Amino acid sequence: MGKMKSKEFKKSLALILSSIAMMVAATASSMCFYWWYEEPSMPKSLYKQD
């Protein structure tokens, strides 16, 4: 009986951790797109003049 409960616990823990990881990954990728669109343009004074 002890091994069966241990397997169930490990399975539940793995499911919870993978769900949290998927939420973090989804949030990180959506924030990347947000920052890309909100990125300010480079000032003209920083352009390299040849």
VENFENKA-V572955 format. One record per helix or strand of 3 or more residues. SS is the DSSP state (a for helix, b for strand). FROM is the first residue (numbers start at 1). LEN is the number of residues. If there is no record, write none. Layout:
<<SS	FROM	LEN> <SS	FROM	LEN>>
//
This chain:
<<a	2	36> <a	44	3>>
//
